[in-house]
Amino acid sequence: MKKLWAIFKKDWRAFLRDPKAVLLSSLLPIGMMLVVGFAFSGGGDWVIELAVVDSDGGEAAKTLLETITDAEVCELVPLPDEAAARAALGDNDYAAALLIPAGFTEAVESNADAGLTLLVNPRRDVELRVLENLVQGASIAPAGKNVALRMADRFLDEADFVSPEAREDVRGEVRSYITQEEGAGGSLDWQDFTESGSPVRVTTEEVRATAAEWDAILQYVPGYAVMFALFGAASAAAGVLAEREKGLARRILTSPLSLKGYLLGKSGFLVTLPVAQMGLLFGFGAVAFGAVYPGSTAALLLVSVCVVVASVGLALALLAFCRTAKQIDQLGLLVILVMSALGGSWWPLFITPEWMQSLAHVTINAWAMDAYAELFTFGGGLGDVLVPCLVLLGYGVVGFLLALWRYRPQEVR
């Protein structure tokens, strides 16, 4: 038992003597929790909007909209008419638009069939699921009292054990109770009467945005391709430091080769590994999931090359600031995972708060995903991806300059 305890203490001492390992083992999980937490909490900034065209303006329409608002799930955005609603969905401004027709209140109060139309934009799938369920549930509220009255009448009509005289007295009391305003003594939850059926019908109609639809596969294939291109470049950089630790770099530099030439030569391996990984993932996406990559082929190749250059820039920056291959493994893991989560490799940036979308653009991933979205979602060409490509190339240049300034292949700092 003493020997086991001695081994246990020795391993903990060795771990605690490496402050970087301690820091990274703490920062990595905390950093990932923060990024994921902020992305999905929304910080109060991500608001689902429901466009509304109220052509009725009556009491039933007011009850319907109040029920939707009380759920505290979305904001109502009034629009003037159906044409404006269709145009807004066509421009991808909203996930859905609720059309309340003229005469809606009259139809509800007379127990006639009352119809609502929900225009839906399938491109905003995440928000749409919430809004469809919300509108379907809220549609019960305008007719709730009428449904309850019909149920009470049906019960009393079939109650043979109640005399006709008493039946009318009971009917009057029940109707008085049901039609009381809330707070006037015992209110009812009108959604309890859904089994009786609501006379309000909700008809759903798709209105497709003019831009190409967002496709989850075309989000995750490039997202993971970018992330693993970064991992590939970092892995290659760790191999370069391992070579230095073994003294191989010192021997190479005894030949007539400058530091700049050495770094350019090493960049060849740093480039080809992420290229292979990106090609593998894009190919796998096409074969396994039937992914079709729209937009300009030339632009797709340009973006992918720029992503690789930026990945090499990150690898060279890690070479500049890390002393051992182990440090690159640790620091690279932390940096790449946080960049991937923050930059949109794991989920679309539009679901995150606005401040997070802005912060994301300090990462390679966000600029890469912007460029791929221009191609795959909006069918763009070379002109549409020039800015992201220039930024990605800038990452590569900065990384090369950092390595030129800090990296010394012939010494272990």
N, C-alpha and C positions, 0 to 999 in steps of 0.2 A: 504493500500500500504506500509506503514511504517513497519507493521508486516512482510509482505512478504520480504521486503528488509533486515530486521533484521535476518530472518531465512537464507536468502541467504548469508549474511556476516558471520553468525555463522558457516555455513557448510564450507565455504571457509577457514575460520580461522582454523577450526579443521583439515582440509586437509593439510594446509600449515604448521601446527605444527608437522606433521608426516613426517620428511625428507625422510624416506625410501619409503613411499607411493608416495611422489612427484618424487623421483628419479626413482622408478620403472615405474610409469606412463609415464615418459619421455623415459627411457632407452628401455622399451619393444618395442614400435613401431619403435624407431630409430634402435635398434639392428636387428629387423626383416627386415627393409628396407635395411640395409647394407648387410645382408646375402643374401637376394633374389637378390639384385642389383648386387653383386659380382658374384653370381652363374650364372646369365643369361647374364651379360655384357661380361663375360669371360675375362675382363681385357686385351683383345688382345691375350690371350694365347690359346683359343680354336680355332684351325684351322681345317677346313674341308679339307681333302686331296682327290684328285681324281687321281688315277693311270692311266697312259696313255701309250699305246703301239702304236707308230706311225710307221707303216710299209710303209708309203707312202713318207713322207718328202717333198711333193710338196707344191705349193702355196696355194691350197685349204685347205690342212691340217694345214698349218701355219695360215691361216685366221681363221679357226675354233678355234684353240688353243688360238690365240690372243683374240678372242671374249670372250672365257671362262675366260681368265685371266683378261680382262678389267672389268668384272663384279665385281671383287674384293670380291668374295665370297669364293673361295677355292684356294688351292695350287696344282699345277700339279706335280705329281711325275712320272718321266719317268721310265718305266720298259722295259726289253729287248725283251720280247716276250709274246705270249698269255699264254704259260704254266706258266711263272712266275706270270702273273696277276691272273690266276686261283688259283695258290698256295697261293698267298698273301691274296686273299679273303677267301680262305679256312682256313687260319690261323687267320682270323678276323682282318687283318691289315688295311683294307680299306673298305669303304662303297660301292665303285663302281670302275670299271676300264673301260676306254673307249678304244676300239680297232678300229684303223683307218687302213683299209686294203691297201695293195699295189694297185696302180692304181686308188686311190680315186680322185686325182686331175684330171687325164685324163677323168674319168667318169663325173665329174662335168663340165669340160670345153666343153665336147662334148654333154652336155644335156642328157646324159644317166643316168639310175638309179644308184645312188651311195649309198652304204650302210655303216652304222656305227653299231657297236655292243657295247652295254653298259652292261657289266657284273655287276650284283647287288648282294649285300649281305643283305638279308632281316633282319638279326640280328641287323644291324646298321640303324634302321628305321628312326631316327630323321635326320641324315645326308643325308640319301638316298633320302628323299622327295625333299630336296634342290637341290641335284645333278641331279636328273632326270629332273626337270623343267629347270635347267640351260642348260643341254646338248640339250634338245629338242629345246629350244629357240635359242641356238648358232648354231644349225645345219642349220639354214636358211642362215647364213652369207656367206658361201662359194659359194652358188649358187645365191646370191642376184642379182648380175649384169645380169646374164643370164636370170633370171626370169623377170627382168625389160625390157631387150631387147626383149624378146618374147612378153611381153605385148604391147610394142610400135609397133612391127611389126604387131601384130594382129589388133591393132587399125587403123593403116594406111591402111592395106589391106581392111578393112571394111569401110573406110572413102570415100564414093562416092562423097562427095562435093570437094575433092582434085583431081586435074588433075594428070595423071600418071607422067608427068615430074616434077611437084611440089612435088609429093609424094616422089620421090626418093631423092630430095633435102632435104625435111623435115626429111626423114629417116636418111640421113647422118648426119644431125645436131643433131638429137636425140641420135643416137649411139655415136657420139663424146662426147656429154654431159654426157651420162651415164657412159662411160668408162674412163672419166677423173679421175685422182688421186684426192683424197680429198685435198681441199685447192686450186685446180687449177681453182676455180670459180664455186661455187654452187655444193655441194655434196648432194647425196641422202642417206636417211636411208633405207638400203636394206630390213629391217624388215617390211617396209610398204607394201611390195609386197607378204606377206604371203598368201593372199587370192588366189593368182594365183597358190599356191602350190609349195613346194620345191621338187626337184628331190632327195634330200638327205633323206633317210629313216633311222630311229634309231630303231634297234631291241634290245629289252631287254631280258636278259637271267639271271636267278637266279643261283648263286653259293653259296651253303649253307656252313657256317662255320662248321668245324668238331665238335666244342663244341656245347652244347645245345643252342637253341635260347634264347635270352633275352625275357622274358615275362613280360609285364607291371603288370599283376596281381600278379606275384611272386615277384615283386618289392614292390608294395604298401601294400599287405597283411602283410608281416613281418615288413615293415616299420612302419605301423600304430600300429601293435601289440607291437613293441618295445616302441614306443612313449607312448602308453596308459599303458604299464607296468610301465613306469617311473611315469606317472601321478597317477596310482593306488598306488604305493609305497609312493609317496609324500603325497597323500590324507590320507593314513594310518598314516604317520608320523604326520600330522596335528592333527589327532585324538589322538595320544599319548600326544602331547603338550596340547591339550584341557583337557585331563585327569589330567595332572599335574596342570593346572590352577585351576581345581576344587578341588585339594588336594587329589585326589584318589591315585596318585602315592605314596604320603607320607605315606598313610595308609598301602599300600601294602608292603612298605619297612620296616614297623615295625615288619613284620614277619621275620624269619631267612632266608633272601634272599639277596644275594650279588648283586651289581650293574651289574656284568657280567651276573649273572643268570637272572636278570630283563631284560637286553637288549636282551639276547638270547630268552627269553620268548616272548617279544614284536616282535622279528623278525619273529615269527611264523605267526602273522597276517600280518606283512609287506610282507611276502612271498606269502601267500595264495591269497591275493587280486590280485596282478599282474599275478599270475598263472591262476586265473579264467578269467581275462581279455584276456590274450594271447590265452587261449584255446577257448574262445568265438570267437575271431576275426579269428583265423585260421579255426575254424569250419564254421563260416559264409562265409569265402572266398571259402571254398570247396562247400558249399551248394548253395550260391547265384551266384557264378561266375564259378563254375566247376573247381576250382583250384586243380591241382594235384601236390603234393610236392615230387619231385624226390630226388634222393640221398639216403643216409643211414638213416633209421628211428632212429637207435640208436644215430647217430650223430645229427639228428634234435632234439631229446629229450635232448641231452647233451647241445647243444647250447642254447636251450630255458631255461634250468635250470640255465645256466651261466648268461643269460640275466636277469633272475629274481634276482640272487645273486647280480649282478651289480646294479640293480634297488634298492634293499634293501640298498646297500652301499650308493647310492645317498640319500636315505631317512634318513639314520643314520647321514650322513654328514649335512643334513639340520637340524636334531635334535640338532647336536652339535653347530651350529652357529645361530640358530633362537631362540628367546625368547618366541614367541607366535605362536599360530596356524595361525593367520592372516599373520604373516611374512612368514611362510612356504608356504602359498597359493600364496603370491605375488612373493617371490623369486623363488619358485619352478616353477611357470608359466613361468617366464623369462628364467630360466636356461633350462628347458625342451624344450620350443619352439625353442630357439636358437640352442640347441644341435640337435634337430630333423631336423631343416633346414640345418644346417651345416654338420651333420653326414650322410645324405642320406636317411632319413626316408620319405622325401617328393618327392625326385627326385633322379635318379641314379647319383652317384658321377662322372661318366665318362663324364658327360656334363659340369662339372665345371672346372675352371682353375686348373692347376697342383698344384699351391701353396695352393689352397683351399682344394684339395684332401689330401694334407699332413697335413694341419691344422685340417682337420676334424677328424683325428685320436687322438685328445685329448678327443674326446667324446665317450661315451658308444655306441651311435647309429652306428658310423662308424665301430667299431669292430664287432658289432652284424650283421650289414648288409654285411660285408665282409664274415662272416661265413655262413650266409644264401645264399649268392651268390655262394659260393663254392659248396653248396649242390644243390641249385635249378637250377643254370645256367650251372655249370660244372660237375654236377653229382658226387661230391666228397664224401668221407667217413670220418671216425673218424680222420685219420691221417691228413686230409686237414684242419681241423678246430681246431686243438690243440692250435695253437698260439693265435687265437682270443679268444678262451675259457679261456686260462690262463690269458690273459689281463683282460677279464671280471671278472674273479674270483678275480684278483688283486684289481679292483675297489671295490668289496664287502669287502675285507679285510681292505683296507684303510678307507672306511667308518665306519667300526666297530671300528677300532682303534681310529678314530677321536671322535666317540661318547663316547668311553670308557674314553677318555682324557677330553672331554669338557662337556658332558651331565650330569646334576644332576637332577634326577627325583623329588627330595624332595624339590627343591627350584625354585623360579621364579626369574631369573636374571634381 
